[in-house]
Amino acid sequence: MTISNDLLDKLACPVCKKKLNYESDNNRLACKICLLAFPIVDEIPVLLVSEAEKIK
């Protein structure tokens, strides 16, 4: 699954409001500022902090 650039341009990190990066290898959206990764489930980005994973 890929996320359209149009949708990706509209999505923001729910914590810092900065741009999210799509990681196709992990099928998730990552915030490089907050170091959080948000899963994509059934082609829907889950932008809940409680569902986010810390990244390095």
Buried (B, 14 or more C-beta within 10 A) or exposed (E): EEBEEEEBEEBBBBEEEEBBEBEEEEBBBBBEEBEBBBBBEEEEBBBEEEEBEEBE
